[in-house]
């Protein structure tokens, strides 16, 4: 919507004086501050109406358990909030908020997205409270903009108290200082942080019985935007009261009395990717490692005379392929000599490549003659083979029964460059060419869109792949939505000065429930050691087709990588079939990647986007041993401020990748991706292709194998 309605929730940004009326809250605040000095026992933190660790509306100084993910939905005074919060680190959390205001300034509904960061600077101890610094509504419209410092102390598992100081919105009621400087009057400015009028807030929480929590707080938010600009409710009192009931460890329902005039409710779902919903042990047990007889007992068995038998290598390939097939691991082929076997495998079953390597090693122990003392196992993805895991067979036999065998095994293996297959490799019959297809249900969520909090669709997805030879393949997919809200209504083209590369996304969804999502010929290659390449031609994604090319440099034993891509694309017709529109463009990026040892991945992409704008995207992802991947990104280009299809000067979002095995407990590499972002913003819009190289290569590189090595024996 037009920016002419942009007013700020911080009273320093609109022409209304700060509220400094006297309030008899001294005793309430005093109780909270006194509680901060009492020896405590920790209790579980809760979420406030803004979706962050806190009381009712006010934040607290606590942090959630590392990796906790929460989704909250709240309603109060005609304002709906949908929040998604992730504890990125035991001290850092991020929140993406989607708000809907009924009856905005022009009488219509208004939708706003905002992004928060919190930093837990002090952990609670016997004499020290937990202290958190928070930044709310970064890179957004500024309607929720505030900063705070909050301290929380638990002095029993049932009782805790919080006190804090806020700026911006949280410095608008009963302000007691002008702070360090004044805030600007227009929009969001990084120079405004922790400046302007300040105010104090406080609160207490009491858990009288196991699942019930009672709350009371003194709020420092005057709600100027809602009370005086929108006339949404009357601010009669700074005191809020509430009760929350936890049905179980995942679901909590809360009801609240706010500001002496309003009622509110919130539903919270919380879980942790580190903890599977059900046991992940429903897959088949691994085969035993078959030990060889002692050399002294039968030296002749260690002879390589078996190599002279006609057809013996082909028989070993066939037997090994059958053993691996029970684990849904595809054997491409074996390169066998008297003492070393090289096995090229495709992992079709396990999220962890280390687990696939372990299962393959067990299979080789069953089929290889005793003279073969070294296993060289090479995971292959799309013809790319970045790493060879070299295993001493004697170590495999010794460590399988020695706890902790995975640590000893990791120390004994070597990770090497795989190199191209030799001329002596014997491929399993049917490896190339090979046609595969699949039909499976799919679930699609479009969350936090400009005019709807959630759009959804359920249907079937038909996929196919024809692998012509090593590195060459043709693949495609068709989606057919059976039920859902995606595509409902009569969307119209969006007026924009930028090319409508994403703003007309709803026109694609509305044309037909059946769409050709992609159809490409892809060539994957390795021009030299540590360098990987891809060329894709065809219908690359639902909205664009053309030619996409990419190069990636990533040594096998380094945590960093560099890449570049160049694409020529045309916009597809709205029917998502075979036609194209007139718009065409070149896009390209250079990228830098870094994989930290604690599960974090960092990425920076800089270049030209689909609308012809130039800028950069910074992304951070965290991957867990369970297969979950949670990431956040933020982008800005030279057209971000001029893009009417977005709100704020940054394009931002959170992306969740949920492995199905986390839900079902059965081994599978299938995942469900949910993106909490605007799908209709034209600026900073990048081509969406599934074939990008980094994840394909990284999954089978040393850093990733080492991080998930605990699953080698699983």
C-alpha positions in Angstrom: 0.0 0.0 0.0 1.0 3.6 -0.4 3.6 4.9 2.0 1.6 8.1 2.6 0.0 6.2 5.6 3.4 5.6 7.2 3.2 6.9 10.8 5.4 5.7 13.6 4.5 4.0 16.8 7.3 5.8 18.6 6.0 9.1 19.9 9.2 10.8 19.0 8.4 10.2 15.3 4.9 11.7 15.3 3.7 15.1 16.4 2.3 13.9 19.8 4.1 14.7 23.0 5.5 11.9 25.1 3.1 10.8 27.9 4.7 11.7 31.2 1.7 11.5 33.5 2.4 10.2 37.0 1.4 6.6 37.6 1.4 4.9 41.0 3.5 2.0 39.9 6.4 2.4 42.3 5.5 -0.5 44.5 4.9 -2.8 41.5 8.3 -1.9 39.9 10.0 -2.2 43.3 8.8 -5.7 43.9 10.2 -6.7 40.5 13.6 -5.1 41.1 13.9 -6.6 44.6 13.2 -10.0 43.1 16.2 -9.7 40.9 18.6 -10.0 43.9 17.1 -13.3 45.2 18.8 -16.7 44.7 16.9 -18.5 42.0 16.1 -21.8 40.4 15.5 -21.7 36.6 12.0 -22.1 35.1 10.9 -22.4 31.5 10.6 -18.9 29.9 7.3 -18.1 28.1 6.4 -16.0 25.0 4.7 -12.6 24.9 2.2 -11.3 22.4 5.0 -10.2 20.1 6.3 -13.7 19.9 9.5 -13.2 21.9 10.6 -14.4 25.4 8.6 -12.2 27.7 5.6 -11.6 29.9 2.4 -10.3 28.3 3.4 -7.4 26.0 6.7 -6.6 27.6 10.0 -8.6 26.9 12.0 -10.5 29.5 15.7 -11.0 30.0 15.7 -14.7 29.4 16.6 -16.8 26.3 14.8 -19.9 25.2 16.5 -23.3 25.0 19.0 -23.5 22.2 17.4 -24.3 18.8 13.8 -23.9 20.1 11.3 -22.9 17.4 8.0 -21.3 18.2 5.0 -20.1 16.3 2.5 -17.8 18.1 -0.8 -16.3 17.0 -2.4 -13.5 19.0 -5.4 -11.2 18.7 -6.1 -7.9 20.5 -8.1 -4.8 19.7 -8.5 -5.7 16.0 -4.8 -6.5 15.6 -3.7 -10.0 14.7 -0.1 -11.0 15.1 1.6 -14.1 13.7 5.1 -14.6 15.0 7.8 -17.1 14.2 10.8 -17.2 16.6 13.9 -19.2 16.5 16.7 -19.5 19.1 19.6 -19.3 16.7 22.1 -19.8 19.4 21.9 -20.1 23.2 22.3 -16.3 23.3 20.7 -15.1 20.1 17.2 -15.3 18.8 15.3 -13.9 15.8 11.6 -13.2 15.3 9.7 -12.6 12.1 6.3 -11.0 12.7 3.3 -10.6 10.5 0.6 -8.2 11.7 -2.8 -7.4 10.4 -4.5 -4.2 11.4 -8.3 -4.0 10.9 -9.5 -0.6 9.7 -6.2 1.2 9.0 -6.0 5.0 8.4 -7.8 4.7 5.0 -10.5 2.3 6.3 -9.0 -0.8 4.8 -7.0 -3.6 6.5 -3.2 -3.1 6.6 -0.6 -5.8 6.7 2.9 -5.3 8.1 6.0 -7.5 8.4 8.8 -6.9 11.0 12.0 -8.6 12.1 13.5 -8.7 15.6 16.9 -9.7 17.1 17.6 -10.4 20.7 21.0 -10.9 22.4 21.3 -12.5 25.8 24.4 -10.8 27.2 24.2 -12.4 30.7 23.1 -15.8 31.8 21.3 -16.1 35.1 23.4 -17.2 38.1 23.0 -17.1 41.9 23.4 -13.3 42.2 23.1 -12.2 38.6 19.8 -12.0 36.6 19.5 -13.0 32.9 20.0 -9.8 30.8 18.9 -9.4 27.2 19.3 -6.5 24.7 16.6 -6.4 22.0 16.1 -4.7 18.7 12.5 -4.8 17.4 11.3 -4.1 13.8 14.7 -3.9 12.2 14.6 -3.3 8.4 10.9 -2.8 8.4 8.3 0.0 8.3 9.1 1.1 11.9 5.6 0.7 13.3 6.9 -1.7 16.0 10.3 -0.1 16.3 11.8 -0.2 19.8 14.9 -1.3 21.7 15.2 -2.5 25.3 17.4 -3.9 28.0 15.6 -6.4 30.2 16.7 -8.3 33.3 14.9 -11.4 34.7 15.4 -13.4 37.9 13.8 -16.7 38.9 13.8 -17.1 42.7 11.8 -20.3 42.7 10.8 -22.6 39.8 7.3 -21.1 40.2 8.1 -17.4 40.4 10.1 -14.9 38.5 10.3 -11.2 37.9 11.4 -8.8 35.2 12.4 -5.2 35.0 13.7 -3.2 32.1 14.2 0.0 30.2 12.8 0.7 26.7 13.2 3.1 23.8 10.9 3.8 20.9 7.5 2.3 21.5 8.8 0.9 24.8 9.8 4.4 25.8 6.5 6.1 25.1 4.6 5.8 28.4 5.6 7.8 31.5 9.0 8.6 30.0 11.6 9.6 32.5 14.4 10.8 30.3 15.3 12.1 26.9 18.0 9.5 26.7 21.2 10.0 24.7 19.6 11.9 21.8 16.4 12.5 19.9 15.1 10.0 17.4 14.4 10.9 13.7 10.9 11.7 12.6 10.8 9.6 9.4 11.0 5.8 9.1 13.7 3.6 10.5 17.3 4.8 11.0 20.1 2.8 12.5 21.2 6.0 14.2 18.0 6.0 16.2 18.9 2.9 18.2 18.7 3.4 21.9 17.9 7.1 21.5 15.0 9.3 22.4 12.6 9.0 25.3 13.1 6.1 27.8 10.6 4.4 30.1 10.7 1.6 32.5 8.7 -1.6 32.5 8.3 -4.5 34.9 6.4 -7.7 35.6 6.0 -10.9 37.6 5.0 -14.5 36.6 3.7 -17.1 39.0 3.0 -20.8 38.4 0.6 -21.9 41.1 0.1 -25.4 39.6 2.1 -27.4 37.1 0.5 -26.2 33.8 -0.9 -22.8 34.8 1.0 -19.5 34.8 -0.4 -16.2 36.0 1.2 -12.9 34.9 1.1 -9.2 35.7 3.1 -6.4 34.1 3.5 -2.7 34.0 3.8 -1.7 30.3 5.9 1.2 29.0 4.1 1.2 25.6 1.6 4.1 25.2 0.3 2.6 22.0 0.0 6.0 20.4 -0.5 4.5 16.9 -3.4 2.3 18.0 -5.1 4.6 20.4 -4.7 8.1 18.9 -4.1 7.5 15.2 -6.2 4.4 14.6 -8.6 4.7 17.6 -8.4 0.9 18.0 -8.8 1.0 21.8 -8.6 3.2 24.9 -5.4 3.1 27.0 -6.9 3.4 30.5 -4.1 1.7 32.5 -0.5 0.6 32.0 -1.2 -2.6 33.9 -1.8 -5.9 32.1 -2.9 -9.3 33.6 -3.0 -12.8 32.1 -3.2 -16.5 32.5 -1.6 -19.2 30.4 -2.3 -22.9 30.3 0.2 -25.4 28.8 -1.6 -28.4 27.4 1.7 -30.2 26.9 5.3 -29.2 26.2 4.3 -28.1 22.7 1.0 -26.1 23.0 0.1 -23.2 25.3 -3.1 -21.1 25.3 -3.2 -17.6 27.0 -5.9 -15.1 27.8 -5.2 -11.5 29.0 -6.7 -8.3 30.2 -4.8 -5.4 28.6 -4.6 -1.7 29.4 -7.8 -1.6 31.4 -10.0 -1.9 28.4 -9.3 -4.9 26.2 -9.1 -8.6 26.2 -6.5 -10.6 24.2 -5.7 -14.3 23.4 -2.7 -16.1 22.1 -1.9 -19.7 21.0 1.7 -20.9 21.1 3.3 -23.9 19.4 6.9 -24.6 20.5 9.2 -27.4 19.7 12.9 -28.2 19.2 14.5 -29.6 16.0 17.0 -31.4 18.3 14.2 -33.5 19.7 12.3 -35.7 17.2 8.5 -35.9 17.7 8.8 -39.7 17.6 11.8 -42.1 17.7 13.9 -42.1 14.6 14.8 -45.7 15.1 12.0 -47.2 12.9 14.3 -47.9 10.0 15.9 -51.3 9.4 18.8 -52.2 11.6 22.3 -52.1 10.0 23.9 -55.3 8.8 26.7 -56.7 10.9 30.3 -56.1 10.0 31.6 -59.4 8.7 35.1 -60.0 10.2 37.7 -61.8 8.2 39.4 -64.9 9.5 42.8 -64.4 11.2 45.6 -64.4 8.7 47.5 -67.0 10.6 44.6 -69.4 10.5 44.2 -69.4 6.7 46.8 -67.3 4.8 45.6 -68.6 1.4 42.3 -66.7 1.9 44.3 -63.4 1.7 45.7 -64.3 -1.7 44.6 -62.3 -4.7 44.4 -65.3 -7.0 40.6 -64.9 -7.1 41.2 -62.0 -9.6 42.0 -64.6 -12.2 38.6 -66.1 -12.2 36.4 -65.1 -15.1 33.5 -62.8 -14.3 34.4 -62.5 -10.6 34.4 -58.7 -10.6 31.0 -58.6 -12.2 29.6 -61.0 -9.6 31.0 -58.9 -6.8 29.4 -55.8 -8.3 26.0 -57.6 -8.5 26.2 -59.0 -5.0 27.3 -55.7 -3.4 24.5 -53.9 -5.2 21.9 -56.3 -3.8 23.3 -55.8 -0.3 23.1 -52.1 -0.6 19.7 -52.1 -2.2 18.2 -53.2 1.2 19.2 -49.8 2.6 18.0 -47.9 -0.5 21.6 -47.1 -1.4 22.3 -47.3 -5.2 25.7 -48.8 -6.2 26.9 -47.1 -9.4 29.9 -49.3 -9.7 33.1 -50.8 -8.3 36.7 -50.4 -9.2 38.4 -53.5 -7.7 42.0 -54.7 -7.5 43.4 -57.2 -5.1 43.7 -55.0 -2.0 41.6 -51.9 -2.6 37.9 -51.5 -3.7 36.4 -48.1 -4.8 32.7 -48.0 -4.5 30.6 -45.1 -6.0 27.3 -44.9 -4.3 24.1 -42.8 -4.4 22.4 -42.2 -1.1 18.6 -42.4 -1.6 17.7 -43.1 2.0 19.6 -41.3 4.8 19.7 -37.6 5.6 23.3 -38.1 6.8 25.9 -39.0 4.2 28.0 -40.5 7.0 25.2 -43.0 7.7 25.1 -44.0 4.1 28.9 -44.4 4.1 28.7 -46.6 7.2 26.0 -48.8 5.7 28.0 -49.2 2.5 31.1 -50.2 4.5 29.1 -52.9 6.2 27.9 -54.2 2.8 31.5 -54.3 1.4 32.6 -56.2 4.5 30.1 -58.9 3.5 31.0 -59.2 -0.1 34.7 -58.4 -0.6 37.3 -61.2 -0.4 39.7 -61.1 2.6 42.5 -59.7 0.5 40.7 -56.4 0.1 42.0 -54.4 3.0 40.9 -50.8 2.0 37.5 -49.5 1.2 37.3 -46.2 -0.8 33.7 -45.1 -0.7 32.6 -42.2 -2.8 29.1 -40.6 -2.4 27.8 -39.3 -5.8 25.1 -36.7 -6.4 24.1 -35.7 -9.9 27.3 -37.2 -11.2 29.4 -35.1 -8.9 31.8 -37.0 -6.6 33.6 -34.5 -4.4 35.0 -36.8 -1.6 36.4 -40.3 -1.1 36.1 -41.7 2.4 39.0 -44.1 2.8 38.5 -46.8 5.4 40.9 -49.4 6.7 39.0 -52.7 6.8 40.8 -53.8 9.9 39.8 -50.7 11.8 36.2 -51.3 10.7 36.3 -54.8 12.1 38.0 -53.7 15.4 36.0 -50.5 16.2 32.5 -51.8 15.5 32.3 -53.4 18.9 34.4 -50.8 20.8 32.6 -47.9 22.5 32.9 -45.1 21.4 33.6 -46.7 18.1 32.5 -43.7 16.0 35.2 -41.5 17.5 37.9 -44.0 16.9 36.6 -44.7 13.4 36.6 -41.0 12.5 40.2 -40.6 13.6 41.3 -43.6 11.5 39.5 -42.6 8.2 40.9 -40.2 5.6 39.0 -37.8 3.4 40.4 -37.4 -0.1 39.5 -35.9 -3.4 37.5 -38.5 -5.3 38.8 -37.8 -8.8 37.1 -39.1 -11.9 36.2 -42.8 -12.2 39.0 -44.9 -13.7 38.6 -46.8 -17.0 38.5 -50.1 -15.0 35.3 -49.3 -13.1 32.5 -51.8 -13.6 29.1 -50.1 -13.5 26.2 -52.0 -12.1 23.8 -52.9 -14.9 21.2 -50.2 -15.4 23.2 -47.4 -13.8 23.2 -45.4 -17.1 20.9 -44.6 -18.8 18.2 -44.8 -16.2 14.6 -43.5 -15.9 12.9 -43.0 -12.6 9.6 -41.3 -11.7 7.6 -40.7 -8.6 4.1 -39.6 -7.5 3.8 -38.2 -4.0 1.5 -35.8 -2.1 2.8 -32.3 -1.5 1.9 -29.5 0.9 2.6 -25.9 0.1 2.4 -22.9 2.5 2.7 -19.3 1.4 3.1 -17.5 4.8 3.3 -13.8 5.6 2.1 -12.6 2.2 1.1 -9.0 1.7 -2.7 -9.5 2.1 -3.0 -12.9 3.7 -1.2 -14.4 6.7 -1.4 -18.0 5.4 -2.3 -19.5 2.0 -2.1 -23.2 1.6 -2.5 -26.0 -0.9 -2.4 -29.8 -0.8 -2.1 -31.9 -3.9 0.0 -34.4 -5.9 3.4 -33.9 -7.5 4.6 -36.0 -10.4 8.4 -36.0 -10.9 10.6 -37.8 -13.3 14.3 -38.0 -14.1 16.2 -39.5 -17.0 19.9 -40.0 -16.2 21.5 -40.2 -19.6 25.1 -40.7 -18.5 27.4 -39.5 -15.8 26.5 -35.8 -15.2 23.8 -35.6 -17.8 20.1 -35.7 -16.9 16.7 -34.5 -17.8 14.2 -33.8 -15.0 10.8 -32.3 -14.5 7.9 -31.9 -12.2 4.1 -31.2 -12.4 2.0 -30.0 -9.5 -1.7 -30.6 -9.2 -3.4 -28.8 -6.3 -6.5 -30.7 -5.0 -7.6 -28.5 -2.2 -6.4 -25.2 -0.6 -6.6 -21.4 -0.7 -3.7 -20.8 -3.1 -5.1 -19.5 -6.4 -8.4 -18.3 -4.9 -9.9 -15.0 -5.9 -9.5 -12.9 -9.0 -6.0 -11.4 -8.8 -5.1 -8.4 -11.0 -1.7 -7.3 -12.3 0.2 -5.1 -9.7 1.2 -1.6 -10.8 4.9 -1.2 -10.3 7.8 0.8 -11.8 10.0 -2.3 -11.6 9.5 -5.3 -14.0 6.8 -7.5 -12.3 9.1 -10.4 -11.8 7.4 -11.6 -8.6 4.5 -9.2 -7.9 2.2 -11.1 -10.3 2.8 -14.4 -8.7 -0.9 -14.8 -7.8 -1.7 -14.7 -11.6 0.3 -18.0 -12.0 -1.5 -19.6 -9.1 -5.0 -18.5 -10.2 -4.7 -19.7 -13.8 -4.9 -23.4 -13.2 -4.4 -25.9 -10.3 -2.1 -27.9 -12.6 1.3 -26.4 -13.4 4.6 -27.4 -15.0 6.9 -26.4 -12.2 10.2 -27.2 -14.0 11.5 -29.1 -17.0 15.3 -28.9 -17.6 18.3 -30.6 -19.1 21.2 -30.4 -16.7 24.9 -31.1 -17.1 27.1 -31.4 -14.0 30.8 -31.5 -14.5 34.2 -31.2 -12.7 36.5 -29.2 -15.0 39.4 -29.6 -12.5 40.1 -30.7 -9.0 37.9 -28.8 -6.4 35.9 -27.1 -9.2 32.4 -28.0 -10.0 30.1 -26.8 -12.7 26.5 -26.8 -13.8 24.6 -25.8 -17.0 20.8 -26.0 -16.9 18.5 -25.3 -19.9 14.7 -25.2 -19.9 11.9 -24.2 -17.6 14.0 -23.4 -14.6 11.2 -22.5 -12.1 7.4 -21.7 -12.2 7.9 -18.1 -13.4 11.1 -18.2 -15.5 12.9 -20.3 -18.1 16.2 -20.0 -19.9 19.8 -20.9 -19.5 21.5 -21.1 -16.1 25.2 -21.7 -15.5 27.3 -21.9 -12.3 30.8 -22.7 -11.1 31.8 -23.5 -7.6 35.3 -23.8 -6.1 35.4 -25.9 -2.8 38.4 -27.9 -1.7 37.4 -31.1 0.0 39.0 -30.2 3.4 38.2 -26.5 3.7 35.1 -24.8 5.3 34.9 -22.1 2.7 33.9 -21.9 -0.9 33.4 -19.4 -3.7 31.0 -19.5 -6.6 29.6 -17.5 -9.5 26.6 -17.9 -11.7 25.3 -16.3 -14.9 21.7 -16.7 -16.2 19.8 -15.6 -19.2 16.0 -16.0 -18.6 12.6 -15.1 -19.9 9.4 -14.7 -17.9 7.0 -17.6 -18.5 3.3 -17.2 -19.4 0.8 -17.1 -16.5 -0.5 -20.6 -17.5 2.8 -22.1 -16.4 2.9 -24.3 -19.5 5.3 -23.8 -22.4 4.9 -20.2 -23.5 6.9 -17.1 -22.6 6.2 -13.4 -22.1 8.3 -10.5 -23.6 10.4 -9.8 -20.5 13.9 -11.1 -20.6 17.0 -10.3 -18.7 20.5 -11.4 -17.6 21.1 -12.1 -13.9 24.3 -13.1 -12.1 25.9 -13.3 -8.7 29.2 -14.0 -7.1 28.9 -15.9 -3.8 31.1 -16.6 -0.8 30.3 -19.5 1.6 31.6 -20.5 5.0 30.7 -23.6 7.0 31.4 -23.2 10.7 32.1 -26.2 12.9 28.9 -25.7 15.1 26.3 -26.3 12.4 26.1 -22.8 11.1 26.5 -21.9 7.4 27.1 -18.3 6.3 26.6 -17.0 2.7 26.9 -13.7 0.9 25.6 -13.3 -2.7 26.2 -10.0 -4.6 25.1 -9.2 -8.1 22.2 -8.5 -10.5 18.7 -9.7 -9.6 15.7 -10.5 -11.9 14.3 -6.9 -12.0 17.7 -5.6 -13.1 18.5 -4.2 -9.7 21.9 -4.6 -8.1 22.6 -5.5 -4.5 23.5 -8.2 -2.0 21.9 -10.9 0.1 23.3 -12.2 3.4 22.1 -15.5 4.7 22.7 -17.6 7.8 21.6 -21.2 8.1 21.8 -23.7 11.0 21.6 -27.4 10.3 21.0 -30.0 12.9 21.9 -33.7 13.1 18.2 -34.4 12.9 18.2 -33.0 9.3 16.4 -29.8 10.2 17.7 -26.6 8.5 16.6 -23.2 9.6 17.9 -20.0 8.0 17.3 -16.3 7.8 18.3 -13.9 5.1 18.2 -10.2 4.4 18.7 -8.4 1.0 19.0 -4.9 -0.2 19.4 -3.5 -3.6 19.5 -0.1 -5.3 15.8 -0.4 -5.9 14.7 -1.6 -2.5 13.5 1.8 -1.2 11.5 2.4 -4.5 9.7 -1.0 -4.5 6.0 -0.5 -3.7 5.5 -4.3 -3.6 7.5 -4.6 -0.3 7.4 -3.0 3.1 10.6 -1.5 4.5 13.9 -1.1 2.7 15.0 -4.7 3.1 13.8 -8.0 1.7 13.9 -10.5 4.5 12.6 -13.9 5.5 13.1 -17.1 7.3 13.3 -20.5 5.6 12.6 -23.9 7.3 13.5 -27.2 5.9 11.8 -30.0 7.8 12.9 -33.7 7.2 10.1 -36.1 6.9 12.0 -38.7 8.9 11.8 -36.3 11.9 8.0 -36.8 11.8 7.7 -40.4 10.6 10.8 -41.9 12.2 11.5 -43.8 8.9 14.7 -43.1 6.8 14.1 -40.8 3.9 15.8 -37.8 2.3 12.5 -36.1 1.6 12.0 -32.7 3.2 9.3 -30.0 3.4 10.4 -26.4 2.9 8.4 -23.6 4.4 9.5 -20.0 3.5 8.3 -17.2 5.7 8.9 -14.3 3.3 7.2 -12.2 0.7 6.8 -14.1 -2.6 5.6 -11.0 -4.4 8.4 -8.5 -4.0 10.1 -7.4 -7.2 13.3 -6.0 -5.8 16.1 -8.4 -4.6 14.2 -11.3 -6.4 16.6 -14.1 -7.4 16.1 -17.0 -9.8 14.8 -20.0 -7.9 16.5 -23.2 -9.0 16.9 -26.5 -7.1 20.1 -27.5 -8.9 22.6 -25.0 -7.2 25.9 -26.7 -6.5 26.9 -25.7 -3.0 24.5 -28.0 -1.0 25.1 -30.9 -3.4 28.8 -30.7 -2.9 28.8 -29.7 0.8 26.7 -32.6 1.9 29.5 -35.0 0.8 32.5 -33.0 1.9 34.7 -33.6 4.9 33.2 -30.9 7.2 29.7 -32.2 6.8 30.7 -35.9 7.1 32.7 -35.1 10.3 29.7 -33.2 11.9 27.3 -36.1 11.3 29.8 -38.9 11.9 27.9 -40.0 15.0 25.5 -41.7 12.6 28.2 -43.8 10.9 27.3 -46.9 12.9 23.5 -46.3 12.7 
